[in-house]
Amino acid sequence: MIDKAINDFFQDRKAAWLKKTIKASMTEIEAKEKELECNQIFSLEQWLPNAAKRAGQISISTHPCTFSHPSSRKNKNGYASSVIAASERSSDGYLRNGNVEVDTDALGNAAALDVYKFLMLNMDDGQSLLSHIQQDSELAHNLLDIKTESYQILKTGFLAMIENDIGSAITSSKIKQVYFPVGDSYHQLSILSASGLMFELKKRIDSIRFSDGTKVARACEKANEMHECGYLQLPGLTTIGYGGTKTQNISVLNFQNRGKAHLLSSAPPKLYKRDVQFPSTEFFSQSINYYQCRDLFNALHELFLKHKNNWQIRAERDEYYQSILDRIIERMWLVRNVSETQYNPDTSRLNKTQKIWLCPEHINTRVDENEWLDDLCKSVASFMFHGYTKIVGKTAFMFSDEEYKYIHEQVVKNREALR
C-alpha cells in the first residue's frame, strides 16, 4: 500500500498536467487520450525511473553557495560541493543549525524540482521519503519495486541528491573566502548562508506582522478602538531579494519564498552621554565632591577674612551653608532619577545608609525609619566641615568642634528635605 502523501503528490501532478494540456477546443475522444497519456506519464513504472535519472541534477544543501553568487554553482574545477550541516540539538544558547527546526534546502536544475518535492514528502511516520529510501525500509521497497527498473538502480539515482564527497570538496572563487589562523598556518573558509535559518526567520516575522490577530488589532487601531492584546512591530526591517526573476536558480526555499528574505536591523545601539552616573561606592566623592562646591567654600573663606562676628556675618555664613546643602540635595534628586536604570544591587558597594537614601528598592525604609537619616546627617556635616579646609588649604581657618556641631544643626534642619 502506498502512503497517502505519495498518492496526493501524483494526483496533484496529474491535475496540473491535465489543466495545462487539455484545451476547451478538444473533442471528448482527444481529452480521453490525454488522460490516458497522463496516467502513463505519472505511473510508477514510467515516472520513477525518469525521476531517479534527474535526481542528481539537484543537490540537497543546508548552506547553498548560490546565495553568495548566482554563478558560484559551477566553475572551471567543476560543481561547488553542496554542504549539509547535520548538527545536533544542544542547549548551548547559539542560534544555529540543529537548535532550530528548519527545512532542508536544495539547489540545481529547476526542472528537477518535482523530484526534490517527491523525496521530501513526509510519510505517516513523520519521516521523509528520502529517509525511508536511505534506510531501505519496507515502504521504500514497496514503492521502488517496479517492473521497469531494479530497486538498487532507483535507490542509487535518488540518493545522488545527497551525495557529498568530503575528500574532494570544491569551493568557488565567487564565494567570500576567509583565511582563519590555525596554529602556525591558516585554514581557508568559504562563507555561506544558512538558508533554512534565513527563511525560518522570514516565516516568523511574517507571522508577527500579518497574522489574523495582528490584522484585527490593526483594524482596531485604525478605528481608534481598544484591542485586548494589541500587536507587535519590528522596526528597521530590510527585505533583500535573491535571484531577480529567476528565483528558482538560487535554491528551492528561495523559489518557495519568491526570492525574498528579511534582515533584522543590526545597527549599533545609540549611546547617550550620561550627565549623571549612579555612584557605585560613595556618593560624597562620585556624585558630588569638594571641588563642585569650590565657589561656595571660597566665598565662605572670604567672609571669614573680615574678622567680624555680628548677625549680618552669621546670617551670610548660614546662607553659604544652606547653598552647599541645596547643592547636595539637588544632586541627590538627580542620582535618584537615574537609579531605576543604573543601580545594580549585585555590584553596588554603597554603604547601607546611602543605599536607603538613594536606591528605589529601599523607599519604604527611607520613609518609615529615622536611624539611617541620623547617620546621613553626620556624613553631610562632615562633608561640609572638611570640604572648607580641603579647598582653601593652608590659609583656611581652623574650625572648632563647636563649628562642626553648628554645621550639623543646620543639616538637621534640612533632614526632611534629605529624606
N, C-alpha and C positions, 0 to 999 in steps of 0.2 A: 504493500500500500504506500503511495506517495504522499508526503507531507502536504498539508493544506497550503502552506506558503508557496510551495513549488507549483501546485495546481493554479493558485491565484496568479502567480507570475506568468505562466503560459497563457492563461485566459486574458490577462491584460495585454500581453504582446499580440495575441491574435486579434483582439478587438481593435487595437491601434493599427494593425496592418490592414485589416478589412476596411476601416474607416478611410484610410488613405488610398486604398486600391479600388474599391467598388465605387463606381460613378452612377449618378442618377440615370444616365442615358443607357446603361447596360440593360440587357434583357435578363429575364429571370434565369435562363439557362447559363448565360455568361456569369452571373452572380454566383450560381451554384458551383460553377467550375472554379471560380476564385476561392470559394470557401473550401473546396477540396484541396486546392493548391496550398491554401493557408494551413490546413490541418497537416498536410505533408511536410511543409517547411518547419513547423513547430512541433513535429513529432519527436519523441526522444531519440529514435533511430537516426534521424537526419540532423536535428539541431545540436545534440550533444557532441558528435564528432567535429562539427564545424566550430562550435564554441571552444572546444578543447584546443583546436589549432590556433584560435585567435587569442586565447588567454595570455599567452606570452607577450602579446603586444601591450599589455598593461602590467605595471609593477605596483604592488601594494607598498606604501611607504607612510611612515608617521611624520617624516620631515622631507617633503618633496623639494627637490632642488629648483624647480621651475618658479617658486615664489621669489627666489633671488634674482633669476633672469629667465625669461620665457624660452631662450635658446640654449639653456645650460644642459638640457637633457642629453644632447649628443655633441661630441666634438671629435677631433682627429684621433683620440685614443679610444673611441667607442662610446657606449652609453654610460652616463654617470650612474654609479651604483645607487640603488634605492636603499634608503636607511629605514630599518624597522626597529624602533626602540621598545623592547619588551621589558619595561620597568615594573617592578612590583610595588604594591602599595606600602607606604611606610609613614608613620606619624612623625616625620622629620620637619614638618612645618613648611615644606617647599611646595610651590605651585609647579608641578612638573608632570610628565607622562607617568602614569601609574597611580598618582594620587588623585587624578580626575578622570572620571569615566567619559571618554571621547570616542567618536567614530574614527575608524581607520581610513586613511586617505589613499588615493591611488593616482598614478599619472601614466600617460602613454597615449596610444591611439584612441581618439574619441569614438571611433567606430566600434570599439570593443567594450564600451561602457555597459552594454547589456550583459556581457559575461561577468563583469565585476558585480553588478547588481544581483545576478543569479547566485554567485558564490557567497555573497554577503547576506543572503536570506536567512532569517532566524527561524530555526526549526522549533517544534513544540517543546523541546527540552531546553530552549534558551540558547543553544549553541548555533553558530553559523554553519551553513552547508559546507564551507571550506574546511572548518574544523572537523566535521564528520569525515570528509574525504582524507584529511591528514591522518585520522585515527583508524581508517579502514573500518568504520562502523557498519552495522547491519543496514542502516539507512543508505549509506553510500553504496554498498554492494547492490541493494535493491534498485537504486536509481541508475547506476552505471552499468548494470548487467544487461546489455543490449546485444542484438544480433549483428549489427553493422560494424562494431568496433570492440576490442577487448577492454576489459576493466583496467588493466595496467596502463595501456596507452592513454585512455581518457584521464586517469588519475595523474599521470606524468604531465599531460598537457595542462590540466587545471592548476597543478602545483607550480607550474612555471611562473605563475603570477607572483609567487612569494620567494622565488629563488634569490639568494643574496650571497654571492661568493666573496666572503670576507678576505680571502687570501689575495684577491686581485681587485681590491676596491679602487674605483676610478672617480676622481673628482673633476671639476671643470674650472677653467680659468675665469669663467663668468661668475663664479661663486666667490663671495668675500673670503679671503684667506687670512688667517691669523697664525703667527708663529709664537707658540706658547713655550716659555722656558721650562725645560725638564732636565734637571741635573746640570751637566756641562754642555748640553745641546738644546735643540728646540724640536717641538712637535708641531707639525702643520695641522691646523684645524680648519674645516670648512664650516662656516656659519650658516645654519639652515633654520627655517621657520617650522615650528611645531603647528602645522595647520589644524590639527584636531583641537588643540587648546585655543587657537585663534578663533575658530568658528563656534566653539562652545561658549566663548566669551560673547560673541555676537548674539548667540541664541539667548543667553541670559539677559543681555542688555535689552534686546528686543522684547523679551518677556516683561521686563520692568516698564518699558516705555509704551508698549502697545497692547498690554493685556486688557481683558474685558473690564477688570476692576479699575484700571487706570483710565480707560475711556469714560467710564461712569463718573469717576472723580473729576476728570477734566470738564465734563459737561456740567457738573455741579458748580465748579469754579466759574465757568463762563456765565452761568445763570445766577451767580452770586448766592449760591445755596450751600448749606452745610453738608459735608460728607464725613461719615464717622471714621473712616480710615485715611482719607487723603491719598496722595500718590507720591512716588519718589521721582526725583530729577537727577540726571547725571550731567553736570555742566562740563564744558570743554571737550566734548566728544569730537573725534575726527573720523570720517569714513574714507577708507582707502580702497582703490579698485585694482584688481589684478586681471590681466589678460585682455582688456578692452572688450571688443565684440567677440573674441574667441576665448571665452572663459573656460571652455572645455579643454583647451590646450594647456592649461595650468595644472588642474587636478580635478578629481571627481567632486570633492567637497566644495571647491571653488565654483564649479559649474552649478552645483545644487544651491549655492548661496548667491548666484548671479554675479560672482566676482567681487562682492562687497564684504569688507570686514571693518570692524570698529576699533579705534585706538583710544584708550583712555588717556586723559591728559597726564603727561609726565613732566610738566614744567616744575621747576623747584619751587618750594613754598615761598611766599613773600614774607620776608622777615621785617618786623617792625622794631625800630630802636626803642629800647626801654628807657624811659626817662626816670623811672623809679624801679628799683630792684628790691625784692623782699630779702631782708637780712638772713644770712644762714647761721651766724654765730652771735652777733652782738649789734643791737640797734644803735647804741651810742658810739659807734665807730664806722659802721657800714651805711647806715641810713642818714645819720646826722653826726657831724664831728665838730670839734672846737673851731676849725677854720671856717666852717659855714656860718659861724656866729662871730667871726672876727671883728666885723664892723661894730657890733654891739659891745663886745668886750673892750675894744679900743676907746669907744665913746665913754664907757664906764670909767676907764682909767683917766681920761681927760677930765671927767667930773671930779674924781678923787684928788687930782692935782690942784684943785682950787683950795684945798685945805680948809674948807668951811664945813660946818655941821649945823645947818639950820633946816627948817622944814621944807624950804624950796629944794635944797640939795637932796634931802632924803626922799622927797616926792619924785624928783627926776631919777634918782637911783632906782626907786621901785618901778618906775616906768621901763627902765632898761631891763630889769629883772623880768618884768612881765613880757616884754618883747621877746626875750630869749625863750621864755615858756611858750609863748604863742608860736614861735618858730618850731619848737619841738612838737606841739600839738598838731600844727599843720602837717608836719612830716609824718606824724602818727597816722593821720587820716589817709594820706597818700599811700602809705605802706599797707594799711588795711584794705584799701580799694584793690590792690593787686594780689592780696593774699589768696583769693579763690583760685587763681590760675598759677601762682608761683610758689606757694607754700607746699613743701613736701614733708609730711610728718616722719617719713622714713630716713631722711637725710639731714633734717634740721638739727642744729646743735644749740639753738637758743635755750636759755635757762627757763625754768618753769614760769617765773614771773612774766617774762617777755612773751612767752607763748600764750599765756592767758590774756595779756594786754593786746596782742596783735592778731592772733590766729582765729579764724571763724569757728573752729570746732570747740573753742572754749568760751563762747559768748555767754552761755548761761552762768558759768563760774565768774566771769567778768562782772556780770550784773548783780549776782546774789552774794558774793563774798567780798571781804574787805582786806584780808590779810595780805594778799598779793599787792593791793593798792598801796599799803603802808610801805612795803618793800620797794615798790616802784618810785614812790615819792623820795625815798632816800637816794635812789640811783639818779634821779633828775637833779636833786640838790647837789649831789657830788659832782655831776657833770658841770653845773654852773659854777660851783666853788673852785674846782681845779681848772676849768676852762679859762678863767680870767688869768691865772698865773701862767698857764701854758702859752697863751697868745702874747701877753705883754712881756713875759720873760723876766730878766733880772731887775728891771725897773718897776715891776709890779709891787703894790703894797701888800704886805703880809696880812692875810685875812686871819682873824682870830676865830676861836671856837664859837664865840658869840655871833660872829657874822654868818658862820655856817648854820647856826640854829635859826637865825633870822631868814636866811635863804630858804631853809626847809619850811618855815612857817608860810612863806609866800607860795611855795609849791603846794602845800596842803590846802591853801585857799582855792587852788585850781584842781583839786583831786577829782571832782565830778566831771570836769572837762577832760581829764585824763582817762576816765573810766571807759 
